[in-house]
Amino acid sequence: MYDLWILAEGDDLDVDGKWATEEELFKLATVVQHDTVPARLEAAYLFGNTPDLEESILARAAEIALNDAVDLLCLCGLGQGVGPDDLRHAIAYRGGEAWKHGLEKRGVETDRIIEIPQPDPTPHTGTEAMRFVEWCDEEGVVDAGIVVHPAHALRAFTSVVSAIVKTRSKVRAYVIVADDRAWSKEALYSQHGERKMRMDMIEGELDRLNRWHAKGDLVSAGEVIEYLTWRGF
């Protein structure tokens, strides 16, 4: 599903300072969508998303938990304070309690769901990734997964690898992509109420990777590939 995005953005990928070369982008876009995940993980983190996109993430996470492919499911503990069944489409993330309730309704035992407090008052992909890696190190977790919407997978994994590299963690992180095939359907894209076709949500991802890499927040695609080589496939 990244093919159209790569072709659209590929003309200027050789500019100095880009997060990825064309070759690196093709490699990572493919591997991240089809990562080889161990038969059992110690923990998996569910990256927050909008109410329209959360269903696929919760369903995929519940599936791996009920199949005993993971011991613990971790959530971002901060939210907007809405009720567990409040599906108002005016926020980006309904919060840890709402997602915990969603997992419980799907059959996941309460004691297997962990809410991880955020160190930053504004949770976003980077702070979620850093806090999860810190939690893994605090708890002695080595084999860990992230459960993400497919449009968010590349940036979320890069954020996790960046946190691992910066903290010199030994966590082996893997990507578990949620199953959302409704690419032509519109969905809530941000907390500002913006709506987009799911395919169009991919458009800004490379720009974010480039900008945040230039700021020093993200390691380069080459460093992500080096990490994958160390981690093993």
N, C-alpha and C positions, 0 to 999 in steps of 0.2 A: 504494500500500500504506500510505500515511500517513493515509488518510481516516479510519479508525476511531480512530486515535490523536488526530487533530485534534479530532474530535467529542467524544471522551472528556475531553480536557483544556481545551476551549475556553471553558468557563463563567467561568474566573477569569483569562483572558488579559489583561483590561484593568486588572489590579492594577498599581500603580506598581512599577517595578523589574523587571518581567518582561523576559526576553530578547527577546521578540517580541510584536507585536500579532497579532491573528487574521489580518489581511490579509498581514502580512509572513511569517507562518508558512506560510500557503497558498502564497505565491509561492515561497519558498525550498524548501519540501518538494517542490514540483513541478519546479523548475529543477534542483535538485541530483540528482534521480533521472533527469533527461533532459538532462544538460548537453551543449552543443555543443562537441565536442572537435576541435581541429585534426587534419588528416590525419596529421601526424607531430609527436611530442613529443620533446624532448631527453632527458627522464627521467620515470619514474613511480615513486612510492613505494607499497609495499604495506603498509598498516596492519595491524599484528599482530592476531591473533584466536585463538580456541580451536581445538584440533585438529578438532573437529566442523565448524567453519565455514571452516577454511582452504582446503579443497578448491576452493570456488568462487572464492576470491581468487587462488590459484595458477593455476587454469585460465584465468581471465580475463587475468591478467598474461602468461602464456605465449602466449595467443592474440594479444595486441596486439604482443608481441615478434616472434613468428614471422611476423606479417603486416607487419612493418617499420613499425608505427605508433608505435614508440618506440625510441629508441637504447639507453637503459640502464634496468634495473630495480633499484630500491634497496630494501634491507631493513633492519630494525632489527638491529644487530649483536649485541645482548645477548640471551641466552636462558637456559634452565635447564640447559644442558649435556647434554641427552639425545641419544641417537644419532639419526642422520638418518631412520631408519625406525621410531623409537619412537613409537607412537601412543597411549601411555598417556593416559587422559582424567583427569589429575589436575593439569594445569597450564593456564595461560591461553594461553601462546605457546611453541611448541617451540624458537624461536630462529632466528637468521639462518642458521646452517649447515644446519639441517634444511630450512628453506624454500629455501635455495640448492640443496640436493640435489633437492628437489621440482621446482624449475624446470628443472634440468638433465635430470631424467628425462623432462620434457615437451619436451625438444629445444632449450632456450635455451642459447646458448653461454655458457661460464663467464665470459669476459671482458666480457660485457654485464650481469653481476650485481654490484652494489656493496653491501657491508655498511657501513652508516653507524653509527659508534659513538654511543652515547647519552651526553649530558653528565650525566644524572641516574642515580643507581644504581637507581631504580625506573622503568622505562619505562612510560609511559602515553600516552594520546592527545595530551595537551598537549606533553609533552617530545618525542615522536616528531615532531609537527608542527614545533616550533621547530627541532629539529636538522636536519630535512630542508630547511627554508627557509634555514637558515644554510649548509648544504652547497651548495644551489643558488647562493647568492650567492658562496661561495668558488670554485665551479667555473664561474661565469659562465653558469649555466643560467637561461633566461628562461621558456620554455614547458614547464611541468611538470604531470604528472597525479598523482592519487592513486587507487589501486585499493583499493576497500573493499567490505565486505559491505553490502548495502542497508540493514540495520538500524542501521548505524554511520555511514552516509554524511553525514547532516546535521551531526552533531557533529564528525566528522573534518574536514569541509570548513571549518566554522566555526573550528576550531582552527588550521588552516593559514592561513586569512585573518587570524585574530588575530595569528599570528606575523608575517605579511607586513606588516600595519599597524604593529605595535609596533616592528619593525626597519626600517621604511620601505623594505622590499625592493621591487624592481620585477618580481618573479616573477609570471607569469600562470599561475594554478593552475586545473586542470580536474578534474572528477570522473568516474571510470570505475567504474561500479557492477558488481559481480560478479553473475553470474546464479544466484541461489539461490531457487528457487520453492517449496521445501518448507516453506511457512509453517506447516503444521499438524504438522510433525514436531518432536519434542523434540531438543534438542542441549545440549552443555555450554556454560554461560553464563559461568562465572567460574573462577578458579584455586581457589576454595573447593569445587569439585565441584558447584555448583548447576546444575541442569538445568531448562530451560524450553522450551516450545513457541516456535518461532522468532518467531511473531507477538507473543508476550508479551514478547519481548526489547525491543520498542520502548517499552514502558510507562515505563521510567525515563529515557528519553533527554531529554525536555523538562525534567524535574526537574533533570537534570545541567546542561543548558544554562542554566537559570534560576539555579541555585546558583553555578556557576562564573562566570557573567556578574556576579552580585552581588559575588563576591569580587574581580572585576577581571581574571580570567584570560582571559575571552573578550570580544570586541567584541560589540556588539548585532547583532540581525538586520538592523536598518536600516543599520548600517555594512557588513555583508556584502553587502547589496543595492547600496550605493554602490560597493563594490569591484567587483562584477559589472558595473556600468555602466561603470566605468573600464576593466576588462579587456576588455569587449565580449563579445557573445553569438555 
